[in-house]
Amino acid sequence: MTRIIDLTESAAAKCSDLLKREARDDLRLRVLVQPGGCSGLIYNLFFDNKIEESDIVEDFGDFEVITDTMSLPYIEGATVDYKDTIESQGFTLDNPNATGTCACGDSFN
């Protein structure tokens, strides 16, 4: 089965850890795209307790990832990673649909 969004082992482990700390079983990782940034679009990742009827829900074992249908064409095939190094910490997206990014790397088109 092909996933809309994939998570590296590091990203999946971090999501599981964060959700366990929240101690709530109604939260899911939402990945969406919104207008903004210098290139036109930005990613937004957060834990959400709401699922809309048109949302796409993917099961990752310990948790689920949800995406809205408006974001789908922009992030289909993307991979979410989590880095924790001396140089950087946080989630990143490797998106084959992005045709360009801004200099800081926070937005894409």
C-alpha positions in Angstrom: 0.0 0.0 0.0 1.4 3.4 -1.0 1.2 6.1 1.7 0.3 9.7 0.9 2.9 10.8 3.4 5.7 8.7 4.8 7.6 9.1 8.1 11.1 8.0 8.8 11.8 5.8 11.8 13.1 8.9 13.6 10.0 10.9 12.9 7.6 8.1 13.9 9.5 7.5 17.1 9.4 11.2 18.0 5.6 11.4 17.3 5.0 8.3 19.4 7.0 9.8 22.2 5.3 13.2 22.1 1.8 11.6 22.0 2.6 9.3 24.9 3.7 12.4 26.9 0.3 14.0 26.1 -1.5 10.9 27.5 -4.4 11.5 25.2 -5.8 8.9 22.8 -7.8 11.5 20.7 -4.7 13.2 19.1 -3.3 12.6 15.7 -0.5 14.2 13.7 -2.0 16.6 11.2 0.2 17.6 8.2 -1.1 20.4 6.1 -0.1 23.1 3.7 -1.1 26.8 4.1 -0.5 30.0 2.2 2.5 31.9 3.6 6.2 32.4 3.7 8.3 34.0 1.0 7.8 31.2 -1.5 4.0 31.1 -1.2 3.3 27.9 0.9 4.3 26.6 4.3 4.0 23.3 6.1 2.1 23.0 9.3 2.5 20.0 11.6 0.6 19.7 14.8 -1.4 17.3 17.0 -5.1 17.6 16.3 -8.1 16.1 18.0 -10.5 16.9 15.2 -11.1 14.8 12.0 -13.1 16.4 9.2 -15.2 14.1 7.0 -13.0 14.8 4.0 -9.7 14.2 5.9 -7.5 11.3 4.8 -6.3 9.2 7.8 -3.3 6.9 7.7 -2.4 4.5 10.4 1.2 4.4 11.6 0.7 1.8 14.4 1.0 3.9 17.6 -0.7 6.9 16.0 -2.5 8.2 12.9 -1.5 11.0 10.5 -4.3 13.1 9.0 -4.2 15.3 5.9 -6.9 17.5 4.4 -7.8 17.1 0.8 -6.7 20.7 -0.1 -3.1 19.9 1.0 -3.0 16.5 -0.7 -1.7 17.7 -4.1 1.1 19.6 -2.4 2.4 16.9 -0.1 1.6 13.6 -1.7 4.7 11.5 -1.7 6.5 13.7 0.9 8.6 12.2 3.8 8.5 13.6 7.3 11.8 13.3 9.2 13.0 14.3 12.6 16.5 15.5 13.3 18.1 16.0 16.7 21.6 17.2 16.3 23.9 19.9 17.6 23.1 21.9 14.5 19.3 21.5 14.3 16.3 19.9 16.0 12.8 19.4 14.6 10.7 17.9 12.0 11.5 18.4 8.3 9.7 17.5 5.1 11.3 16.1 2.0 8.8 17.0 -0.7 9.1 15.8 -4.3 6.3 18.2 -5.3 8.1 21.4 -4.2 9.5 23.2 -7.3 11.4 25.7 -5.2 12.1 26.9 -1.7 13.0 30.2 0.0 16.6 30.9 1.2 15.7 30.0 4.8 13.9 26.8 3.7 10.7 27.5 5.7 8.4 27.8 2.6 8.1 26.3 -0.8 6.2 26.6 -4.1 
